[in-house]
Amino acid sequence: MGKILAIFAISTLVLTGCSAPSGEVANPEPSPVLKAGDVCDKPAEEIESSEGILLCTYMMGQGWTLITLEGSGVFPGQNELAQLPIDKCKIKDNRPPEVRYFGATGFPAPKSRMPNKGEVTIAIIPIDFPDALGVSDPMSLIQKDLDTIDAWTEFFTDGELKYNWVFSKEWLTMPKESKYYVWDKSYISDGESFKMSDKQLQSNEKQATQVFSAAEKVMELEEVEYAWIFSNPEAKLVDWGPGPTNSATQTIKTKTSTYQLDYFPIGTYLFGNVPEYSHQRPLWTSMLHEMGHAHGLAGHAPGNEWTFDYMTAGGTLNAWNGWIMGWIADEDFVCLDGTEPAKHTLILDSVDLHRGGTVAAVIRLSNHEVLVVESRKKGPFSIDFNPEYSYVMAYYVNTKRAADRFDGNLAKEMDYFSYFVRIEDPNRPFDPEAYQLDPNILAQLGDTLEFENIRVKFADSNGFDTIEVEVLAQ
């Protein structure tokens, strides 16, 4: 990453009525006084104000909002450390190649369905139905989400990944009623798959053929590498929309063409038009997540359905996934030996803010195991974090283990390729049946995280966090 966010000074000049007489200067309107809590519209922008530096960040229930950014924006530098060569911590994904294709848990990133860098063309295909015709301009309904995705990729990839959006400006009306464009999507519970509904009337392949047959008449699809099928959100029966074909490389055939690309639907569920889903996420987070799979991330760990990474239902990026994708530079990591007794003191920058410093200590345990330690703070895309959020967390990665899904089952997640280290403080109760964050994975100032022979103490914080790592004899 290695970049410091630009600081913008905002001023406006509004002239009143007629122009001032020659030689006189019109009195400008005073610049607006910006403060924490005000609405903002440029994600990740930093603004100087009388309150200090304000950051434009996403707040659940409020949208894009200014918060006060604590601490200096300049990383103070790292202490002298007994480090391993950085490649020692870039452990290989040890699973079979045919499994790695669907998403990496270690290095290297797979040659997956979409490249991780450069310009990637994404299609937005808006569809409506004879019984639910679209009224609004389809792009006006999701343009803010696309703008946020563009800001996210600029921020977390340092501009190395860019999406080129192509779309139809008009709704494409399908030949059948909306009930024929339903997907009986499955969900995972305790490692088993269950259907969310039982109302699908056409196969995914037939639905895709009808959608792409309409789209190719008004859009250039030959260079498209990923597509979103955006159903009219007023079509209440279409909770998901035309689903993917579930093949390694999705193949869509029309009368004139054959397309091989990933696609995913935006129905009322992802769009956010289903109030009963109490933990509804912003659309941009779901879009980033699904495209993250196509870029080559396994995701869904550590802590699936928690907010610390966009591949686990959050809006931000954890250090391990950013490193695998090549979006965070080697120089932003410290590699430590977890097998020889030693003590280390180091300073961490928050991966959520990435101001140019060390974003993670990676402790090598074996050729297929590491412990990753991160500083987490409220950043522009950390959707569930409060403004005062400041913690240290650690998670275990084992690249020999499967990338199955055990949503919410803490016991089974311990068998998954990655899981959080927990403090197990009885004063921090956690109900795994409730949709909430486990406070035991968040080390507060003074806390110590323990994993086998490793001790990680959150020792100090002044905008950047100091941790003390002790490796005990085994």
FILUMNU-61855 format. One record per residue (C-alpha): residue in one letter; x, y, z. Coordinates in steps of 0.25 Angstrom, whole numbers, padded with zeros to 4 digits, always signed. Example, Ala and Ser with C-alpha at 12.3 -4.5 7.8 and 13.67 -1.06 7.14 Angstrom:
% residues 2
A+0049-0018+0031S+0055-0004+0029
END
This chain:
% residues 474
M+0000+0000+0000G+0010+0010+0005K+0002+0023+0002I-0003+0035+0011L-0017+0040+0008A-0018+0053+0002I-0023+0065+0010F-0033+0074+0003A-0036+0088+0008I-0051+0091+0003S-0055+0105+0001T-0067+0111-0008L-0069+0124-0014V-0084+0128-0016L-0086+0141-0023T-0100+0148-0020G-0109+0155-0030C-0102+0164-0040S-0087+0165-0042A-0080+0175-0034P-0076+0188-0040S-0063+0189-0047G-0051+0190-0037E-0060+0185-0026V-0059+0170-0020A-0072+0164-0017N-0074+0158-0003P-0073+0143-0003E-0082+0134+0005P-0074+0128+0017S-0068+0114+0015P-0077+0104+0021V-0072+0100+0035L-0071+0085+0034K-0071+0076+0047A-0072+0062+0051G-0085+0056+0048D-0088+0064+0035V-0091+0056+0022C-0080+0055+0012D-0080+0049-0002K-0065+0046-0005P-0061+0033+0001A-0048+0033+0008E-0046+0048+0007E-0039+0055+0018I-0042+0069+0021E-0036+0079+0030S-0045+0086+0040S-0045+0094+0053E-0048+0080+0060G-0035+0074+0053I-0035+0065+0042L-0048+0059+0038L-0050+0046+0030C-0061+0042+0021T-0065+0029+0025Y-0077+0019+0024M-0086+0018+0036M-0097+0008+0037G-0111+0014+0037Q-0105+0028+0033G-0098+0026+0020W-0085+0034+0017T-0082+0043+0029L-0070+0051+0034I-0063+0046+0047T-0051+0052+0054L-0038+0044+0050E-0030+0041+0063G-0014+0042+0063S-0004+0047+0053G-0005+0042+0039V+0010+0040+0038F+0016+0026+0041P+0027+0028+0052G+0036+0016+0046Q+0039+0002+0051N+0048-0002+0062E+0060-0011+0060L+0055-0025+0058A+0060-0039+0057Q+0052-0042+0045L+0051-0054+0035P+0052-0052+0020I+0039-0047+0016D+0036-0059+0007K+0037-0069+0019C+0023-0063+0023K+0017-0064+0009I+0013-0079+0011K+0008-0087+0000D-0007-0091-0002N-0005-0106+0000R-0019-0110-0005P-0020-0118-0018P-0020-0109-0031E-0034-0111-0035V-0039-0106-0021R-0029-0094-0021Y-0036-0089-0034F-0048-0085-0027G-0040-0076-0017A-0027-0075-0010T-0024-0077+0005G-0009-0075+0003F+0001-0072-0008P+0001-0070-0019A-0012-0064-0024P-0018-0073-0034K-0020-0070-0048S-0034-0068-0046R-0046-0063-0054M-0043-0049-0053P-0029-0042-0052N-0025-0035-0039K-0019-0023-0046G-0021-0014-0058E-0034-0011-0064V-0046-0021-0063T-0059-0019-0071I-0071-0021-0063A-0085-0021-0069I-0098-0016-0062I-0110-0023-0068P-0123-0017-0063I-0135-0025-0065D-0150-0023-0063F-0163-0032-0065P-0176-0030-0072D-0183-0031-0058A-0172-0021-0052L-0167-0011-0061G-0156-0002-0057V-0159+0013-0055S-0147+0019-0050D-0134+0021-0058P-0127+0007-0054M-0113+0013-0053S-0118+0024-0044L-0122+0013-0034I-0108+0008-0032Q-0098+0019-0037K-0094+0022-0023D-0091+0008-0020L-0082+0007-0033D-0075+0020-0029T-0072+0014-0015I-0066+0002-0021D-0057+0011-0030A-0053+0018-0018W-0050+0005-0010T-0042-0001-0021E-0034+0012-0022F-0032+0012-0007F-0028-0002-0005T-0021-0006-0018D-0014+0008-0019G-0020+0009-0032E-0015-0004-0038L-0029-0010-0040K-0039-0002-0048Y-0053-0006-0052N-0059-0001-0065W-0074-0001-0064V-0082-0004-0077F-0097-0004-0076S-0111-0002-0082K-0117+0012-0079E-0131+0005-0081W-0138-0007-0074L-0138-0019-0083T-0151-0026-0082M-0151-0041-0080P-0160-0050-0089K-0167-0056-0076E-0173-0051-0063S-0164-0048-0051K-0167-0061-0044Y-0159-0068-0055Y-0146-0061-0051V-0145-0067-0037W-0133-0074-0032D-0134-0084-0021K-0121-0080-0015S-0114-0089-0004Y-0108-0085+0009I-0098-0092+0018S-0100-0096+0032D-0091-0105+0040G-0084-0109+0027E-0097-0114+0020S-0104-0107+0009F-0119-0103+0010K-0128-0096+0000M-0134-0082+0003S-0146-0085-0005D-0153-0095-0014K-0160-0086-0024Q-0150-0087-0036L-0158-0089-0049Q-0147-0088-0060S-0133-0094-0059N-0121-0084-0057E-0116-0087-0071K-0130-0083-0077Q-0131-0070-0069A-0117-0066-0073T-0119-0069-0088Q-0131-0060-0088V-0124-0049-0080F-0112-0049-0089S-0120-0050-0102A-0127-0037-0098A-0114-0031-0094E-0105-0034-0106K-0115-0026-0115V-0112-0013-0107M-0098-0015-0101E-0084-0019-0105L-0082-0032-0097E-0069-0038-0104E-0059-0031-0094V-0068-0033-0082E-0061-0041-0071Y-0072-0041-0060A-0087-0037-0061W-0097-0033-0051I-0112-0036-0054F-0119-0025-0047S-0134-0028-0046N-0144-0017-0044P-0145-0015-0029E-0160-0013-0029A-0161-0028-0034K-0164-0033-0020L-0164-0048-0025V-0149-0047-0030D-0142-0047-0016W-0129-0052-0023G-0131-0052-0038P-0125-0061-0049G-0114-0069-0042P-0100-0074-0047T-0099-0087-0053N-0089-0092-0042S-0079-0097-0052A-0064-0093-0051T-0065-0084-0063Q-0079-0080-0065T-0084-0082-0080I-0096-0075-0085K-0101-0078-0099T-0110-0070-0108K-0114-0072-0122T-0103-0064-0127S-0092-0065-0117T-0085-0072-0105Y-0080-0065-0093Q-0071-0070-0082L-0071-0061-0070D-0076-0060-0056Y-0089-0053-0053F-0097-0051-0041P-0111-0045-0038I-0116-0033-0031G-0130-0035-0026T-0138-0029-0015Y-0129-0036-0005L-0115-0030-0009F-0122-0017-0013G-0127-0015+0001N-0142-0015-0002V-0145-0027+0008P-0147-0020+0022E-0148-0033+0029Y-0133-0036+0027S-0128-0029+0039H-0114-0030+0036Q-0115-0024+0022R-0101-0019+0017P-0099-0008+0007L-0100-0013-0008W-0086-0009-0011T-0080-0018+0000S-0088-0030-0006M-0083-0027-0020L-0069-0026-0016H-0070-0039-0008E-0075-0047-0020M-0065-0041-0030G-0054-0044-0019H-0057-0059-0021A-0055-0057-0036H-0042-0050-0034G-0038-0062-0026L-0040-0061-0011A-0047-0073-0004G-0052-0063+0007H-0062-0066+0018A-0052-0066+0029P-0047-0063+0039G-0061-0060+0045N-0070-0062+0034E-0082-0052+0034W-0073-0042+0043T-0069-0029+0038F-0053-0029+0038D-0052-0032+0023Y-0060-0031+0010M-0059-0046+0008T-0067-0048+0022A-0078-0038+0020G-0070-0026+0024G-0066-0014+0015T-0051-0013+0018L-0039-0022+0015N-0031-0031+0024A-0016-0031+0022W-0015-0046+0018N-0025-0045+0007G-0018-0032+0002W-0005-0038+0002I-0009-0050-0005M-0015-0042-0016G-0003-0033-0018W-0010-0021-0013I-0002-0019-0001A+0013-0018-0003D+0023-0027+0004E+0030-0015+0011D+0017-0013+0019F+0019-0026+0026V+0028-0031+0037C+0031-0046+0037L+0035-0053+0050D+0039-0067+0054G+0029-0073+0063T+0038-0085+0066E+0050-0079+0074P+0049-0072+0087A+0049-0057+0086K+0043-0044+0089H+0039-0033+0079T+0033-0019+0080L+0027-0013+0068I+0018-0002+0063L+0006-0005+0054D-0002+0004+0045S-0017+0001+0043V-0020-0007+0031D-0033+0000+0031L-0026+0014+0029H-0013+0010+0022R-0005+0022+0024G+0009+0016+0019G+0013+0007+0031T+0014-0007+0035V+0000-0013+0034A+0002-0027+0040A+0012-0035+0048V+0012-0049+0041I+0018-0060+0051R+0022-0072+0043L+0019-0085+0051S+0022-0095+0040N+0022-0096+0025H+0007-0096+0024E+0003-0088+0037V+0004-0074+0041L-0002-0064+0052V-0006-0051+0046V-0006-0039+0056E-0013-0026+0051S-0017-0012+0057R-0032-0009+0054K-0038+0005+0054K-0050+0012+0048G-0046+0015+0034P-0054+0020+0022F-0060+0006+0018S-0061-0001+0032I-0076-0001+0032D-0079-0006+0046F-0068+0001+0053N-0071+0012+0063P-0062+0025+0061E-0055+0022+0074Y-0052+0008+0070S-0037+0004+0073Y-0033-0011+0075V-0022-0021+0072M-0026-0035+0067A-0019-0048+0063Y-0024-0059+0054Y-0018-0073+0050V-0016-0077+0036N-0014-0092+0032T-0013-0094+0017K-0015-0109+0018R-0029-0108+0023A-0041-0107+0015A-0049-0094+0011D-0062-0099+0015R-0073-0090+0021F-0077-0092+0036D-0086-0079+0037G-0087-0075+0052N-0082-0089+0057L-0070-0086+0066A-0066-0100+0069K-0066-0104+0054E-0059-0091+0050M-0047-0096+0058D-0045-0107+0047Y-0046-0096+0036F-0034-0091+0029S-0034-0078+0037Y-0040-0074+0051F-0038-0062+0061V-0030-0064+0074R-0040-0061+0086I-0037-0056+0100E-0049-0063+0106D-0052-0052+0116P-0064-0056+0125N-0067-0041+0126R-0069-0040+0111P-0081-0049+0108F-0084-0054+0094D-0096-0061+0089P-0092-0068+0076E-0107-0070+0073A-0109-0055+0072Y-0104-0047+0060Q-0093-0039+0067L-0078-0038+0068D-0070-0046+0078P-0063-0036+0087N-0053-0047+0091I-0046-0046+0078L-0043-0031+0080A-0031-0028+0089Q-0032-0015+0096L-0021-0007+0101G-0013-0015+0112D-0020-0029+0107T-0011-0041+0103L-0015-0050+0092E-0010-0064+0094F-0008-0075+0083E+0000-0088+0086N+0014-0082+0090I+0011-0068+0085R+0008-0056+0093V+0003-0043+0087K+0001-0031+0096F-0006-0018+0092A+0004-0009+0099D+0002+0005+0095S-0006+0014+0085N-0004+0028+0080G-0011+0027+0067F-0002+0016+0063D-0002+0003+0072T+0010-0003+0079I+0010-0018+0081E+0019-0027+0089V+0021-0041+0083E+0027-0052+0092V+0031-0066+0086L+0032-0076+0097A+0040-0089+0097Q+0032-0100+0092
END
